[in-house]
Amino acid sequence: EVVAGAHHGAGRVCRARGAQRGPPITGPWTPPAVCGRPRMTGRIVSGQDAQLGQWPWQVSLRENGEHVCGALPPPFTLKEVNVPLIDTQTCDAYYQENSNNPSQEPIIFEDMLCAGFESGQKDACGGDSGGPLVCDVGVWTQAGIVSWGYDCGLPKRPGVYINVSVYTTWITSQIQSSAQGLARAQSHGSPVPRFSGWHSNTLGARQGWQ
């Protein structure tokens, strides 16, 4: 389920999530390379630890007890931060200020969501890209995907997210295509790929995760 037009929900508070090493830190940290992607420097700004097992779809793929890719290996801990949604026009006006954009062409488009405070302070940051922005609309619903921003936690420079609702048709088509491909493979007796020895762990749900 996707929130359509969530960026128009004035005052709605959503939650951005990323990851950061156990105890609070004062500077960026460097997580390991994830699924073949290069190492990145990143942190959630002014966030807090997520509760154990709170977000079960955040998983770490492991083989023989070792982290392989996806999410984060121990002792990294999932972080979250509550940020309000900002409407597209206001967000674009923020980014136009001191932007050296003489043509005043839009910087924030309708397939983007903005979330944060005018004063900054709380934000996703480098290395959090691809993480979810979720809203509580009776059930936790993914409204956005961490995309970009100007530095981290600066005034009038909120985090910018992909607006998931704009891409629901494409997302649905990809899911259906994958399901049809799996059904064809099974009906023709083709082996379904299996990853022997692989399993997933809920971030923070394992004893010993800080």
C-alpha positions in Angstrom: 0.0 0.0 0.0 1.4 3.4 -1.0 0.4 6.9 0.2 -0.7 8.8 -2.9 0.2 12.5 -2.8 1.8 12.2 0.6 3.8 15.3 0.0 0.5 17.3 0.3 -0.1 16.0 3.9 0.8 19.2 5.7 2.0 18.5 9.2 2.3 14.8 8.7 5.3 13.4 10.5 7.1 10.5 8.8 10.1 8.5 9.8 13.3 8.2 7.9 15.6 5.3 8.6 19.3 4.6 8.1 22.0 3.0 10.1 24.8 4.1 12.4 27.2 2.3 14.7 26.0 1.4 18.2 26.8 4.2 20.7 26.2 7.9 19.6 28.9 9.3 17.4 30.1 12.8 16.7 31.3 12.4 13.1 30.6 10.3 10.0 31.4 6.6 10.0 32.3 4.2 7.1 30.1 1.2 6.8 31.3 -1.8 4.7 30.6 -2.2 1.0 27.1 -3.5 0.5 26.1 -5.9 -2.3 29.1 -4.8 -4.5 28.5 -1.1 -4.0 31.4 1.1 -2.9 31.9 2.1 0.7 30.1 5.3 1.7 30.3 7.7 4.5 27.0 8.3 6.2 24.9 8.8 9.3 21.4 9.8 10.5 21.6 13.3 12.0 20.0 13.6 15.5 18.3 10.2 15.2 17.8 7.5 17.7 18.1 3.7 17.8 15.2 1.8 16.3 13.5 -0.7 18.7 14.6 -4.3 18.3 12.7 -6.0 15.6 10.7 -2.9 14.8 11.3 -2.9 11.0 11.4 -6.6 10.0 11.9 -5.9 6.3 15.3 -4.4 7.0 17.4 -7.6 6.6 21.0 -8.7 6.5 21.8 -11.6 4.1 24.2 -14.0 5.7 26.1 -17.1 4.6 27.7 -19.4 7.2 27.0 -16.8 9.9 28.8 -14.0 8.0 27.2 -10.8 6.6 27.2 -10.9 2.8 25.1 -7.9 1.7 21.9 -5.9 2.4 21.2 -3.9 5.5 24.1 -4.0 7.9 26.2 -6.5 9.8 26.6 -6.4 13.6 27.4 -4.4 15.6 25.7 -1.7 13.4 22.3 -0.6 14.6 19.3 0.6 12.6 18.6 4.3 13.3 15.5 6.3 12.8 14.5 9.9 12.9 11.0 11.6 12.8 10.7 14.4 10.3 7.7 16.3 8.9 6.8 16.3 5.2 7.3 19.6 3.4 5.2 20.5 0.4 6.9 20.6 -3.0 6.5 24.4 -3.5 8.0 25.2 -0.1 10.8 22.8 -0.6 11.7 24.1 -4.0 11.7 27.7 -2.6 14.1 26.6 0.1 16.5 25.1 -2.5 16.2 28.1 -4.9 17.6 30.4 -2.2 21.3 31.0 -2.9 21.2 28.2 -5.5 22.9 30.1 -8.4 19.9 29.0 -10.5 19.2 32.2 -12.6 16.6 30.6 -14.8 14.6 29.6 -11.7 13.9 26.2 -13.2 12.4 23.8 -10.7 14.8 22.0 -8.5 12.2 19.9 -6.7 9.9 18.0 -9.1 6.5 16.2 -8.5 8.2 12.8 -8.3 10.1 14.0 -5.2 9.2 14.3 -1.6 10.9 16.6 1.0 11.0 15.9 4.7 12.7 17.8 7.5 12.6 21.0 9.5 13.1 24.6 8.3 15.8 24.9 10.9 17.5 21.7 9.8 19.0 19.6 12.6 17.3 16.3 11.8 18.0 14.6 8.5 19.1 11.5 6.6 22.7 11.8 5.3 25.3 10.4 2.9 25.2 6.6 2.9 21.5 6.5 3.8 20.4 6.7 0.1 18.0 4.0 -0.8 16.6 3.8 2.7 12.8 4.1 3.3 10.7 7.1 4.4 7.6 5.6 6.0 4.4 7.2 7.3 1.9 5.8 9.8 -1.5 5.9 8.1 -3.0 3.2 10.2 -0.2 0.9 8.9 3.4 1.8 8.3 3.5 2.7 4.6 6.5 3.5 2.5 6.1 7.0 1.0 9.6 7.7 -0.1 13.1 6.5 -0.8 16.1 8.5 0.4 17.6 10.2 -2.7 19.6 13.4 -2.1 20.1 16.6 -0.2 22.5 19.5 0.3 24.9 18.4 3.1 23.1 17.1 6.2 20.7 18.8 8.6 21.2 22.4 7.3 18.5 25.0 7.6 16.2 25.2 4.6 17.9 22.2 3.0 15.6 19.3 3.8 16.1 15.7 2.7 14.8 14.9 -0.7 13.2 11.5 -1.4 11.7 9.7 -4.4 7.9 9.9 -4.2 7.0 6.2 -4.3 3.3 6.9 -5.2 4.4 8.3 -8.6 6.0 5.0 -9.5 3.3 2.5 -8.3 2.4 1.5 -11.8 6.0 0.6 -12.6 6.6 -1.1 -9.3 3.4 -3.2 -9.7 4.5 -4.2 -13.2 7.9 -5.3 -12.0 6.3 -7.4 -9.2 3.9 -9.0 -11.6 6.6 -9.6 -14.2 8.8 -11.3 -11.5 5.9 -13.4 -10.3 5.0 -14.5 -13.9 8.6 -15.4 -14.6 8.7 -17.5 -11.4 5.5 -19.2 -12.4 6.8 -20.0 -15.9 10.0 -21.5 -14.5 8.0 -23.7 -12.1 5.5 -24.9 -14.8 8.4 -25.9 -17.1 10.2 -27.7 -14.4 13.1 -25.2 -14.5 15.0 -25.1 -11.2 14.2 -22.1 -9.1 17.3 -20.3 -7.8 18.0 -21.1 -4.2 20.8 -19.8 -2.0 21.9 -22.7 0.1 23.0 -21.6 3.6 21.6 -18.1 3.2 19.0 -16.6 5.6 17.9 -13.2 6.7 18.0 -11.5 10.1 15.8 -8.7 11.3 18.1 -5.8 12.0 18.5 -5.4 15.7 16.6 -8.6 16.6 19.6 -10.8 17.2 21.0 -11.0 20.7 24.2 -9.1 20.8 23.3 -6.5 18.3 23.9 -3.1 20.0 
